């Protein structure tokens, strides 16, 4: 399922330039976020269908491609003296989001997984405090 998502991100990134000629950067970011929401909705509505999952993942990828390019444009639209710092802050935020968000989502307890695992004390106390 990663191939349709990756192809969608590439297509969404490529669509940003022609869409950017018609929309402001903030509206472009909103359109990308709406695309992500539409893809997620499609995944929910077509639960269990392979074609629905492929389409939903692709639409989500297109939305992410558009939103990420627009978000970077918004975040780096500064004076030349600050653009390097802004790029570093954006990249650091993206890396931290991936580093913290992925493990957080991986350890989300599922009701179907049976009884809750008996984690060691520090993990049990730290898990609810980690960001979602």
C-alpha positions in Angstrom: 0.0 0.0 0.0 3.0 2.3 0.1 3.3 2.5 -3.7 0.0 4.3 -4.3 0.7 6.6 -1.4 4.2 7.5 -2.6 2.9 8.0 -6.2 0.2 10.2 -4.8 2.7 12.3 -2.9 4.7 12.8 -6.0 1.6 13.7 -8.1 0.4 16.1 -5.4 3.8 17.8 -5.2 3.8 18.2 -9.0 0.2 19.6 -8.9 1.3 22.3 -6.5 2.8 24.6 -9.1 -0.3 24.8 -11.4 -2.6 25.0 -8.5 -0.4 27.7 -6.9 -1.0 29.9 -9.9 -4.7 29.9 -9.1 -4.8 29.8 -5.3 -3.0 31.6 -2.5 -0.5 29.5 -0.6 -2.8 29.3 2.4 -5.7 28.1 0.3 -3.4 25.6 -1.3 -2.4 24.2 2.1 -6.1 24.0 3.0 -6.8 22.2 -0.2 -4.1 19.7 0.6 -5.5 19.1 4.1 -8.9 18.7 2.6 -7.4 16.1 0.2 -5.9 14.2 3.2 -9.3 14.3 4.9 -11.1 13.1 1.7 -8.6 10.2 1.4 -9.2 9.2 5.0 -13.0 9.4 4.5 -12.6 7.2 1.5 -10.7 4.7 3.5 -13.4 4.6 6.1 -16.3 4.3 3.6 -14.6 1.5 1.6 -13.4 -0.5 4.5 -12.4 -4.0 3.3 -12.3 -3.2 -0.4 -8.8 -3.5 -1.9 -9.7 -0.9 -4.6 -11.1 1.4 -2.0 -8.0 1.2 0.1 -5.7 1.8 -2.9 -7.8 4.8 -3.9 -8.0 6.2 -0.4 -4.3 5.9 0.1 -3.6 7.5 -3.2 -5.9 10.5 -2.5 -4.3 10.9 0.9 -0.9 10.9 -0.7 -2.0 13.6 -3.2 -3.3 15.7 -0.4 -0.1 15.3 1.6 2.0 16.2 -1.4 0.1 19.5 -1.9 -0.1 20.3 1.8 3.6 19.7 2.5 4.8 21.8 -0.4 2.4 24.6 0.6 3.3 24.3 4.3 7.0 24.6 3.4 6.3 27.7 1.3 4.4 29.3 4.1 7.1 28.4 6.7 10.0 29.8 4.6 8.4 33.0 3.3 10.7 35.2 5.4 13.5 37.6 4.9 16.6 36.0 3.4 18.5 36.3 6.7 16.0 34.0 8.4 15.2 31.5 5.6 18.0 29.1 6.6 16.8 29.1 10.2 13.2 28.6 9.1 14.2 25.7 6.9 16.0 24.1 9.8 13.1 24.5 12.2 10.7 23.0 9.6 12.9 20.0 9.0 13.5 19.5 12.7 9.8 19.6 13.3 9.1 17.1 10.6 11.8 14.7 11.9 10.6 15.0 15.5 7.1 14.4 14.4 8.1 11.2 12.6 10.4 10.1 15.4 7.8 10.6 18.2 4.6 10.0 16.3 5.4 6.6 14.7 6.3 4.8 18.0 3.4 6.5 19.7 1.0 5.1 17.1 2.7 1.7 17.1 2.0 1.2 20.8 -1.6 2.2 20.7 -3.6 -0.5 22.6 -6.2 -2.2 20.5 -9.3 -3.8 22.1 -9.0 -6.8 19.7 -5.4 -7.5 20.9 -6.6 -9.0 24.1 -5.8 -7.8 27.6 -3.5 -4.8 28.0 0.1 -5.8 28.2 1.9 -5.5 31.5 4.5 -2.9 30.6 7.4 -2.2 33.0 6.7 0.7 35.4 8.5 3.5 33.5 6.8 2.7 30.2 3.4 2.5 31.8 3.9 6.0 33.3 5.5 7.6 30.2 3.1 6.2 27.5 0.1 8.4 28.3 2.3 11.5 28.5 3.7 11.0 25.0 2.2 13.3 22.3 -0.4 11.8 20.0 
